[in-house]
Amino acid sequence: MITFMDTPPAADDDGLLQRLKQFHADYFPLHQQRFQDLVADGQHPKTLFIGCSDSRLVPYLLTGAGPGELFIVRNVGALVPPYDGSHGLHGTTAGIEFAVLQLKVKSIIVCGHSHCGAIRAAYEGVPAEAKALQSWLTLVDEALLPVQPSAEALWRTEQRSIVLQLERLMDYPMVRRAVEAGELTLHGWHYVIEDGDVHVFDAQRAAFIPASVATHIGAGPYGGAIQPP
Ligand SMILES: [Zn+2]
């Protein structure tokens, strides 16, 4: 049985109620047809975006995408758990399976970013009570460098972690199958918040290239064939 604590309604400190009203009154009428088409025809996003939960990473701003274009899975650190074929309660794994098998997305982007608190925490630890977080961050372990976490080391680890997650994606049978069939491409992005630039991983050069000067967003191969940065 659910019990409700006798608390007053939450204060709307962020003006969220006001923003909901504005969305309905201002934005929605201008784009009503698009939303109704997306309901009538269903969603057919071509991209699975696996991004860090960080509030400064705004996928729609970076990509200019609108409703129906990105299927988004976000978590602490933009991490991909190892595929183990289990029925475990794993949101990120379920999201990958759904995007690839059901939605048949054409590309998967793993998007980390500069000044990532998850990567820093992988070096510095988390509060003892945060047991799930502690386990979760072991997904970064292989990307860690045997040095003190200087700004440069953190930057490199953020990028190494992105490549590591791409490699792990290739262990998902449905991902590998689609990649090998030429129906799916994987991409690693490192969003540099302070520069407003996304550095895209070029697998052939094994380097992250600022999108502002890149000519493509280099797809694989991934899975041990490349040297992380
Ligand atoms: Zn982050």
Residues whose N, C-alpha, C, O or C-beta is under 5 A from the ligand:
A	BS01	ZN	C52 D54 G77 C116 G117 A118
